[in-house]
Amino acid sequence: MQRRNFIQLSTLAGIGLSLPMGGLLNACESHPEHSLKYKNLTADLLKEWCDGMLRVQINNPLNLEEHGALGCPSCAHIHGRCMDAVYPFLYMADSTGDKKYVEGAKLVMLWAENNVSQEDGAWTVIKNPKSWKGITVFGAIALAEALHYHGHVLDEETRTAWTARLEKAGQYIYNTFTIDFTNINYPGTAVYGLNLMGDILNRDDFKNKSKTLASQVKGYFTANEGLLFGECKKSSSKLSEKGLHGVDLGYNVEETLNGLVMYALKEKDEELLKILTKSLNSHLEFMLPDGAWDNSWGNRMYKWSYWGSRTCDGSQPAFGMMAHVNPAFGTAAVKNTELLQSCTADGLLHGGPGFIEAGIPACVHHTFAHAKPLAAMLDHWEHLPEINTKAALPRSTADGVKHYKDLDVFLFARGDWRGTVSAYDAEYHYKYDFRQASGGALGVLYHNKVGLLCAASMAKYEMVEKNNQQLQPGKDICLTPRVEVYKDEVWYTNLYDLPATVTSKDELGTIELLAHVNLKNVDREELVGTASKFDISYKCDTDKIEIKVSSKQDIKAQTAFVLPIVSPSSDVVTVVSEKKITIQKSDGLVTIEANTPIKTKAIAGERTFNMVPGVEALPVEVFFEEANKELILSLTVS
């Protein structure tokens, strides 16, 4: 098959999007100059990652159980999906002419065939043949793009063998995938995967099934904001008590929306492109000014890494390829890539902004997954719209408060402050509680001058996917701001109060969000014998954030409000008085004051570290005293 770019800007001719065709063509013609900085960033980061992966690749022909795999600096096992690196490796081989990348690609494929390849055409997530096979769709897309764009760098024997192996994988996906057989990221991504393989392999049956899935997936966008849903067990089977669908921002922007955008552009699916345009705009409102994805509320946030999701591919294709529709999509692609670069050390992507300073080793899974979309962007470069940072992100210019009805999540902004308050009650599993920010909790607090100040973690860190998460180092201390009581060694907190309600108002320059919450344990049993009903008020004006916690009930047990502040150990903390501390950051001084003494939870060392979202923090807490019927904390930045 003649090599060509499947997704071209010209495919948009006749599609009724928000820019006229002439504007699209002009953007295409001018983008090499305006977007060169982004192209160089992408190319340099991809090379850094590929070289980093080669450095950890295992070369041990005497042990075929590990020979060719990518060794992981943080995990005691080999990640079964490491063959996904075949695509970025072959891209680098083609663009540099360096044979070491061809050898790297051959080795990861060799390892996969020796260890995770199955007779039915699937690949498994680990060596166990009974383990999860759905990941076959991601490996198949990687192999398909590698063969299509760069197969000419391979010898004929290898190219023929890999093409035959690709067809077996495609057949497995064709036979197995339905729109609701599991989380929506699998069938959603298969829309593009089957279409791509159908063209490469001349399989019309693959393309027909792709078209069927594409038609069905159009029903998986929420009624009000058009957010993609289906990240739950089973993907379309159960609404929450509040009537909400399972939505995970990380999986959506880094995986499913990529595949759907690439399919819709390729096949000129105007109806799907309109749906995706609305959805991308809604998702984009959750990008923080530094390019981070605020997935504090997402129901699979146990894999939240601040820049995205631990085992997904990255948001660059979905947003970069649609930058002709909204230039801010291009800004998102650039800013997120810059954030990924800042989290990279020794050639590998680390799982959050705090990993490097805290000395937490990188999981190689982040790198081989996120290298693929960078290769895809470079392979489509001549046909991409203009991509730069000329257009502001929505959250960079936001002012006021917005309620997302499909999530029961509030975003607020005033001056340099940005925040998220969540009462989202949809659960990933419905049997086991992997609690994201909920119960009227503050999921994120961000300041334009000093960056991230608060970021939710799981209520209790759980290895929900033991093969895809890193072990928590040291003591697990929840980073989500909360009210808490320990009674008979049982933890009660508003984080487990899924029916919690939040109201908002914006008057006289001050935003207030008021959460009405109950303290509950992990089994959703309400606290008795002391105050369990609390109001949490979050007030924001241009100068400060004020948090007020109160109860009309008698507080008979030790009750605290915990406010973990994101702070690497290099920040200097000064105790000004028992009710006032400061944290000196590189770009400003954060001052925390309270009406009762400010304490810090017992930790080993100067900071606690949490894998979700991958930051160090200072776990500040204040306690109700007999003379105080309410707790008041304030944060200012100077």
Summary of the structure (lengths in Angstrom):
residues: 638
radius of gyration: 24.5
end to end distance: 61.2
largest distance: 81.3
contacts: 2366
relative contact order: 0.10
helix: 36%
strand: 21%
